[in-house]
Amino acid sequence: MTNKKDINAGIIIIGNEILSGRTKDTNTSTLATWLNSLGIKVEEVRVIPDKKNTIIETVNLFRNKFKYVFTSGGIGPTHDDITSESISEAFNISYGAHKEAFSILEKYYQPGEFNEGRQKMAWMPVDANLILNPTSGAPGFYVENVFCLPGVPSILKAMLGGLQNKIAGGEPILSHTINLRTVESEIAKSLSEVQNKNSDVEIGSYPFFRAGKLGVSLVLRGTDQNKIDTCNSEILKFVEEKKIQIVEEN
Protein backbone atom coordinates (compact mmCIF):
# COMPACT_ATOMS: atom_id res chain seq x y z
CA MET A 1 0.00 0.00 0.00
CA THR A 2 1.35 3.47 -0.92
CA ASN A 3 2.20 5.64 2.06
CA LYS A 4 0.24 8.88 1.88
CA LYS A 5 3.37 10.97 2.14
CA ASP A 6 5.05 9.02 -0.66
CA ILE A 7 2.64 9.89 -3.47
CA ASN A 8 4.69 10.87 -6.51
CA ALA A 9 4.32 12.08 -10.07
CA GLY A 10 6.25 12.42 -13.30
CA ILE A 11 5.87 15.19 -15.87
CA ILE A 12 6.39 14.79 -19.62
CA ILE A 13 6.73 17.98 -21.65
CA ILE A 14 6.12 17.22 -25.33
CA GLY A 15 7.15 19.53 -28.15
CA ASN A 16 9.89 20.21 -30.65
CA GLU A 17 9.46 23.91 -29.95
CA ILE A 18 10.64 23.40 -26.35
CA LEU A 19 13.68 21.37 -27.37
CA SER A 20 14.68 23.92 -30.02
CA GLY A 21 14.56 26.78 -27.54
CA ARG A 22 11.92 28.67 -29.51
CA THR A 23 9.40 28.29 -26.68
CA LYS A 24 10.15 28.54 -22.97
CA ASP A 25 8.69 25.80 -20.78
CA THR A 26 6.73 27.23 -17.85
CA ASN A 27 4.32 24.31 -17.50
CA THR A 28 6.75 22.28 -15.41
CA SER A 29 6.80 24.99 -12.75
CA THR A 30 3.01 25.38 -12.85
CA LEU A 31 2.38 21.64 -12.53
CA ALA A 32 5.04 21.05 -9.87
CA THR A 33 3.80 23.94 -7.72
CA TRP A 34 0.22 22.72 -7.98
CA LEU A 35 1.13 19.10 -7.27
CA ASN A 36 3.27 20.08 -4.26
CA SER A 37 0.29 21.94 -2.81
CA LEU A 38 -1.63 18.64 -3.01
CA GLY A 39 1.15 16.70 -1.32
CA ILE A 40 2.32 15.03 -4.53
CA LYS A 41 6.06 15.07 -5.10
CA VAL A 42 7.34 15.45 -8.64
CA GLU A 43 10.24 13.05 -8.99
CA GLU A 44 11.09 13.32 -12.67
CA VAL A 45 10.55 15.64 -15.62
CA ARG A 46 11.37 14.84 -19.25
CA VAL A 47 11.19 17.04 -22.32
CA ILE A 48 10.69 14.95 -25.45
CA PRO A 49 10.05 15.60 -29.17
CA ASP A 50 6.89 15.15 -31.20
CA LYS A 51 7.82 11.58 -32.12
CA LYS A 52 5.26 8.85 -31.65
CA ASN A 53 7.65 6.09 -30.55
CA THR A 54 9.35 8.38 -28.04
CA ILE A 55 6.03 9.48 -26.58
CA ILE A 56 4.77 5.90 -26.29
CA GLU A 57 7.97 4.63 -24.68
CA THR A 58 8.17 7.51 -22.21
CA VAL A 59 4.50 7.32 -21.22
CA ASN A 60 4.69 3.56 -20.65
CA LEU A 61 7.83 3.98 -18.55
CA PHE A 62 6.37 6.79 -16.45
CA ARG A 63 2.93 5.26 -15.89
CA ASN A 64 4.51 2.17 -14.37
CA LYS A 65 7.00 4.19 -12.35
CA PHE A 66 4.83 6.94 -10.83
CA LYS A 67 1.45 7.22 -9.15
CA TYR A 68 0.46 10.01 -11.54
CA VAL A 69 1.77 11.16 -14.92
CA PHE A 70 1.07 14.54 -16.51
CA THR A 71 1.79 15.34 -20.13
CA SER A 72 1.81 18.81 -21.66
CA GLY A 73 1.53 19.55 -25.36
CA GLY A 74 0.57 17.81 -28.57
CA ILE A 75 -3.22 17.69 -28.27
CA GLY A 76 -4.01 20.59 -30.63
CA PRO A 77 -5.32 20.74 -34.21
CA THR A 78 -2.12 20.64 -36.29
CA HIS A 79 -0.31 17.78 -38.02
CA ASP A 80 2.44 17.60 -35.37
CA ASP A 81 -0.04 17.26 -32.49
CA ILE A 82 0.30 13.51 -32.04
CA THR A 83 0.09 13.05 -28.27
CA SER A 84 -3.52 11.83 -28.29
CA GLU A 85 -2.83 9.18 -30.92
CA SER A 86 0.35 8.12 -29.11
CA ILE A 87 -1.49 7.73 -25.79
CA SER A 88 -4.06 5.55 -27.55
CA GLU A 89 -1.30 3.25 -28.77
CA ALA A 90 0.45 3.23 -25.39
CA PHE A 91 -2.73 1.91 -23.76
CA ASN A 92 -3.81 -0.16 -26.79
CA ILE A 93 -7.10 1.77 -27.00
CA SER A 94 -8.87 2.75 -30.22
CA TYR A 95 -8.11 6.27 -31.44
CA GLY A 96 -11.06 8.19 -32.82
CA ALA A 97 -13.59 10.96 -32.32
CA HIS A 98 -14.59 11.03 -28.66
CA LYS A 99 -18.38 11.51 -28.63
CA GLU A 100 -18.53 13.82 -25.62
CA ALA A 101 -15.49 15.86 -26.69
CA PHE A 102 -16.91 16.22 -30.19
CA SER A 103 -20.23 17.43 -28.78
CA ILE A 104 -18.51 19.99 -26.52
CA LEU A 105 -16.51 21.44 -29.39
CA GLU A 106 -19.44 21.41 -31.80
CA LYS A 107 -21.43 23.54 -29.35
CA TYR A 108 -18.46 25.80 -28.57
CA TYR A 109 -17.90 26.97 -32.15
CA GLN A 110 -20.26 28.99 -34.29
CA PRO A 111 -21.87 27.28 -37.31
CA GLY A 112 -19.28 26.85 -40.03
CA GLU A 113 -16.32 27.32 -37.66
CA PHE A 114 -16.02 23.70 -36.54
CA ASN A 115 -13.63 22.73 -39.32
CA GLU A 116 -11.51 19.63 -39.80
CA GLY A 117 -8.59 20.97 -37.76
CA ARG A 118 -10.80 21.78 -34.80
CA GLN A 119 -12.53 18.42 -35.07
CA LYS A 120 -9.09 16.82 -34.66
CA MET A 121 -9.04 18.12 -31.07
CA ALA A 122 -11.90 15.70 -30.32
CA TRP A 123 -9.83 12.74 -31.48
CA MET A 124 -8.30 10.84 -28.58
CA PRO A 125 -8.59 7.42 -26.90
CA VAL A 126 -12.29 6.77 -27.48
CA ASP A 127 -13.08 5.81 -23.89
CA ALA A 128 -10.86 8.41 -22.21
CA ASN A 129 -12.19 10.57 -19.38
CA LEU A 130 -12.33 14.28 -20.19
CA ILE A 131 -10.64 17.22 -18.47
CA LEU A 132 -12.86 20.22 -19.12
CA ASN A 133 -11.36 23.39 -20.54
CA PRO A 134 -12.96 26.63 -19.24
CA THR A 135 -10.79 28.82 -21.48
CA SER A 136 -10.89 27.61 -25.08
CA GLY A 137 -13.33 24.71 -25.15
CA ALA A 138 -11.04 21.88 -26.30
CA PRO A 139 -10.86 19.33 -23.47
CA GLY A 140 -7.87 17.42 -22.24
CA PHE A 141 -8.25 13.81 -21.16
CA TYR A 142 -6.93 11.10 -18.90
CA VAL A 143 -6.56 7.34 -19.13
CA GLU A 144 -5.90 5.52 -15.87
CA ASN A 145 -3.09 7.51 -14.21
CA VAL A 146 -1.99 9.54 -17.25
CA PHE A 147 -3.39 13.07 -17.55
CA CYS A 148 -2.95 14.87 -20.87
CA LEU A 149 -3.05 18.66 -20.93
CA PRO A 150 -2.44 21.31 -23.60
CA GLY A 151 0.87 23.05 -24.05
CA VAL A 152 -0.45 26.62 -23.88
CA PRO A 153 0.46 27.72 -20.32
CA SER A 154 -2.61 29.85 -19.57
CA ILE A 155 -4.99 27.11 -20.74
CA LEU A 156 -3.15 24.37 -18.85
CA LYS A 157 -3.27 26.42 -15.65
CA ALA A 158 -7.00 27.08 -16.03
CA MET A 159 -7.71 23.36 -16.42
CA LEU A 160 -6.02 22.27 -13.19
CA GLY A 161 -9.00 23.23 -11.06
CA GLY A 162 -11.06 20.56 -12.79
CA LEU A 163 -8.58 17.89 -11.70
CA GLN A 164 -8.71 18.67 -7.99
CA ASN A 165 -11.23 15.93 -7.19
CA LYS A 166 -9.78 13.39 -9.63
CA ILE A 167 -6.50 12.71 -7.85
CA ALA A 168 -5.70 11.73 -4.28
CA GLY A 169 -2.98 13.83 -2.73
CA GLY A 170 -0.83 13.36 0.32
CA GLU A 171 0.38 15.60 3.10
CA PRO A 172 1.07 19.14 1.78
CA ILE A 173 4.75 19.70 1.07
CA LEU A 174 6.05 22.57 3.20
CA SER A 175 9.17 24.62 2.63
CA HIS A 176 11.42 27.12 4.35
CA THR A 177 14.22 29.15 2.76
CA ILE A 178 17.37 30.63 4.29
CA ASN A 179 19.50 32.93 2.12
CA LEU A 180 23.12 33.16 3.26
CA ARG A 181 26.02 35.37 2.23
CA THR A 182 28.50 32.56 1.76
CA VAL A 183 29.70 29.94 -0.73
CA GLU A 184 28.77 26.27 -0.78
CA SER A 185 32.25 25.02 0.05
CA GLU A 186 32.16 26.89 3.36
CA ILE A 187 29.02 25.12 4.57
CA ALA A 188 29.18 21.79 2.73
CA LYS A 189 30.44 19.67 5.65
CA SER A 190 28.11 21.19 8.24
CA LEU A 191 25.16 20.93 5.88
CA SER A 192 25.86 17.24 5.23
CA GLU A 193 25.90 16.58 8.98
CA VAL A 194 22.51 18.29 9.40
CA GLN A 195 21.05 16.39 6.45
CA ASN A 196 22.27 13.05 7.81
CA LYS A 197 20.50 13.76 11.11
CA ASN A 198 17.27 14.91 9.45
CA SER A 199 16.44 12.38 6.75
CA ASP A 200 12.75 13.37 6.66
CA VAL A 201 13.64 16.88 5.52
CA GLU A 202 15.06 17.48 2.06
CA ILE A 203 17.73 20.19 2.06
CA GLY A 204 18.54 21.87 -1.25
CA SER A 205 21.54 24.15 -1.72
CA TYR A 206 21.37 26.70 -4.55
CA PRO A 207 24.13 29.28 -5.23
CA PHE A 208 23.09 32.78 -6.33
CA PHE A 209 24.71 36.03 -7.39
CA ARG A 210 22.95 39.24 -6.36
CA ALA A 211 24.04 42.84 -6.11
CA GLY A 212 27.53 41.82 -7.10
CA LYS A 213 27.87 39.31 -4.26
CA LEU A 214 27.76 35.52 -3.99
CA GLY A 215 25.33 33.68 -1.77
CA VAL A 216 23.59 30.37 -1.15
CA SER A 217 19.88 29.68 -0.76
CA LEU A 218 19.09 26.72 1.48
CA VAL A 219 15.60 25.32 0.87
CA LEU A 220 14.16 22.91 3.45
CA ARG A 221 11.25 20.78 2.24
CA GLY A 222 9.13 18.22 4.04
CA THR A 223 5.65 17.36 5.29
CA ASP A 224 6.24 17.88 9.03
CA GLN A 225 6.63 21.49 10.19
CA ASN A 226 8.24 20.45 13.49
CA LYS A 227 10.95 18.51 11.69
CA ILE A 228 11.57 21.44 9.34
CA ASP A 229 11.87 23.74 12.36
CA THR A 230 14.34 21.38 14.04
CA CYS A 231 16.43 21.20 10.89
CA ASN A 232 16.29 24.98 10.53
CA SER A 233 17.52 25.47 14.10
CA GLU A 234 20.49 23.18 13.51
CA ILE A 235 21.43 25.11 10.37
CA LEU A 236 21.13 28.46 12.13
CA LYS A 237 23.39 27.14 14.88
CA PHE A 238 26.33 26.44 12.57
CA VAL A 239 25.61 29.63 10.62
CA GLU A 240 26.03 31.60 13.85
CA GLU A 241 29.17 29.67 14.80
CA LYS A 242 30.73 30.41 11.41
CA LYS A 243 29.57 34.05 11.60
CA ILE A 244 27.81 33.81 8.23
CA GLN A 245 25.45 36.64 7.34
CA ILE A 246 21.79 35.77 6.88
CA VAL A 247 20.46 37.78 3.95
CA GLU A 248 16.86 36.67 4.26
CA GLU A 249 14.82 33.92 5.88
CA ASN A 250 11.29 32.91 4.92
C-alpha positions in Angstrom: 0.0 0.0 0.0 1.3 3.5 -0.9 2.2 5.6 2.1 0.2 8.9 1.9 3.4 11.0 2.1 5.1 9.0 -0.7 2.6 9.9 -3.5 4.7 10.9 -6.5 4.3 12.1 -10.1 6.2 12.4 -13.3 5.9 15.2 -15.9 6.4 14.8 -19.6 6.7 18.0 -21.6 6.1 17.2 -25.3 7.1 19.5 -28.2 9.9 20.2 -30.7 9.5 23.9 -30.0 10.6 23.4 -26.4 13.7 21.4 -27.4 14.7 23.9 -30.0 14.6 26.8 -27.5 11.9 28.7 -29.5 9.4 28.3 -26.7 10.1 28.5 -23.0 8.7 25.8 -20.8 6.7 27.2 -17.8 4.3 24.3 -17.5 6.8 22.3 -15.4 6.8 25.0 -12.7 3.0 25.4 -12.9 2.4 21.6 -12.5 5.0 21.1 -9.9 3.8 23.9 -7.7 0.2 22.7 -8.0 1.1 19.1 -7.3 3.3 20.1 -4.3 0.3 21.9 -2.8 -1.6 18.6 -3.0 1.2 16.7 -1.3 2.3 15.0 -4.5 6.1 15.1 -5.1 7.3 15.5 -8.6 10.2 13.0 -9.0 11.1 13.3 -12.7 10.5 15.6 -15.6 11.4 14.8 -19.2 11.2 17.0 -22.3 10.7 14.9 -25.4 10.1 15.6 -29.2 6.9 15.2 -31.2 7.8 11.6 -32.1 5.3 8.9 -31.7 7.6 6.1 -30.6 9.3 8.4 -28.0 6.0 9.5 -26.6 4.8 5.9 -26.3 8.0 4.6 -24.7 8.2 7.5 -22.2 4.5 7.3 -21.2 4.7 3.6 -20.7 7.8 4.0 -18.6 6.4 6.8 -16.5 2.9 5.3 -15.9 4.5 2.2 -14.4 7.0 4.2 -12.4 4.8 6.9 -10.8 1.4 7.2 -9.1 0.5 10.0 -11.5 1.8 11.2 -14.9 1.1 14.5 -16.5 1.8 15.3 -20.1 1.8 18.8 -21.7 1.5 19.6 -25.4 0.6 17.8 -28.6 -3.2 17.7 -28.3 -4.0 20.6 -30.6 -5.3 20.7 -34.2 -2.1 20.6 -36.3 -0.3 17.8 -38.0 2.4 17.6 -35.4 0.0 17.3 -32.5 0.3 13.5 -32.0 0.1 13.0 -28.3 -3.5 11.8 -28.3 -2.8 9.2 -30.9 0.3 8.1 -29.1 -1.5 7.7 -25.8 -4.1 5.5 -27.5 -1.3 3.2 -28.8 0.5 3.2 -25.4 -2.7 1.9 -23.8 -3.8 -0.2 -26.8 -7.1 1.8 -27.0 -8.9 2.8 -30.2 -8.1 6.3 -31.4 -11.1 8.2 -32.8 -13.6 11.0 -32.3 -14.6 11.0 -28.7 -18.4 11.5 -28.6 -18.5 13.8 -25.6 -15.5 15.9 -26.7 -16.9 16.2 -30.2 -20.2 17.4 -28.8 -18.5 20.0 -26.5 -16.5 21.4 -29.4 -19.4 21.4 -31.8 -21.4 23.5 -29.3 -18.5 25.8 -28.6 -17.9 27.0 -32.2 -20.3 29.0 -34.3 -21.9 27.3 -37.3 -19.3 26.8 -40.0 -16.3 27.3 -37.7 -16.0 23.7 -36.5 -13.6 22.7 -39.3 -11.5 19.6 -39.8 -8.6 21.0 -37.8 -10.8 21.8 -34.8 -12.5 18.4 -35.1 -9.1 16.8 -34.7 -9.0 18.1 -31.1 -11.9 15.7 -30.3 -9.8 12.7 -31.5 -8.3 10.8 -28.6 -8.6 7.4 -26.9 -12.3 6.8 -27.5 -13.1 5.8 -23.9 -10.9 8.4 -22.2 -12.2 10.6 -19.4 -12.3 14.3 -20.2 -10.6 17.2 -18.5 -12.9 20.2 -19.1 -11.4 23.4 -20.5 -13.0 26.6 -19.2 -10.8 28.8 -21.5 -10.9 27.6 -25.1 -13.3 24.7 -25.1 -11.0 21.9 -26.3 -10.9 19.3 -23.5 -7.9 17.4 -22.2 -8.3 13.8 -21.2 -6.9 11.1 -18.9 -6.6 7.3 -19.1 -5.9 5.5 -15.9 -3.1 7.5 -14.2 -2.0 9.5 -17.3 -3.4 13.1 -17.5 -3.0 14.9 -20.9 -3.1 18.7 -20.9 -2.4 21.3 -23.6 0.9 23.1 -24.0 -0.5 26.6 -23.9 0.5 27.7 -20.3 -2.6 29.9 -19.6 -5.0 27.1 -20.7 -3.2 24.4 -18.8 -3.3 26.4 -15.7 -7.0 27.1 -16.0 -7.7 23.4 -16.4 -6.0 22.3 -13.2 -9.0 23.2 -11.1 -11.1 20.6 -12.8 -8.6 17.9 -11.7 -8.7 18.7 -8.0 -11.2 15.9 -7.2 -9.8 13.4 -9.6 -6.5 12.7 -7.9 -5.7 11.7 -4.3 -3.0 13.8 -2.7 -0.8 13.4 0.3 0.4 15.6 3.1 1.1 19.1 1.8 4.7 19.7 1.1 6.0 22.6 3.2 9.2 24.6 2.6 11.4 27.1 4.4 14.2 29.1 2.8 17.4 30.6 4.3 19.5 32.9 2.1 23.1 33.2 3.3 26.0 35.4 2.2 28.5 32.6 1.8 29.7 29.9 -0.7 28.8 26.3 -0.8 32.3 25.0 0.1 32.2 26.9 3.4 29.0 25.1 4.6 29.2 21.8 2.7 30.4 19.7 5.6 28.1 21.2 8.2 25.2 20.9 5.9 25.9 17.2 5.2 25.9 16.6 9.0 22.5 18.3 9.4 21.0 16.4 6.4 22.3 13.0 7.8 20.5 13.8 11.1 17.3 14.9 9.4 16.4 12.4 6.8 12.7 13.4 6.7 13.6 16.9 5.5 15.1 17.5 2.1 17.7 20.2 2.1 18.5 21.9 -1.3 21.5 24.2 -1.7 21.4 26.7 -4.5 24.1 29.3 -5.2 23.1 32.8 -6.3 24.7 36.0 -7.4 22.9 39.2 -6.4 24.0 42.8 -6.1 27.5 41.8 -7.1 27.9 39.3 -4.3 27.8 35.5 -4.0 25.3 33.7 -1.8 23.6 30.4 -1.2 19.9 29.7 -0.8 19.1 26.7 1.5 15.6 25.3 0.9 14.2 22.9 3.4 11.2 20.8 2.2 9.1 18.2 4.0 5.6 17.4 5.3 6.2 17.9 9.0 6.6 21.5 10.2 8.2 20.5 13.5 11.0 18.5 11.7 11.6 21.4 9.3 11.9 23.7 12.4 14.3 21.4 14.0 16.4 21.2 10.9 16.3 25.0 10.5 17.5 25.5 14.1 20.5 23.2 13.5 21.4 25.1 10.4 21.1 28.5 12.1 23.4 27.1 14.9 26.3 26.4 12.6 25.6 29.6 10.6 26.0 31.6 13.8 29.2 29.7 14.8 30.7 30.4 11.4 29.6 34.1 11.6 27.8 33.8 8.2 25.5 36.6 7.3 21.8 35.8 6.9 20.5 37.8 3.9 16.9 36.7 4.3 14.8 33.9 5.9 11.3 32.9 4.9 
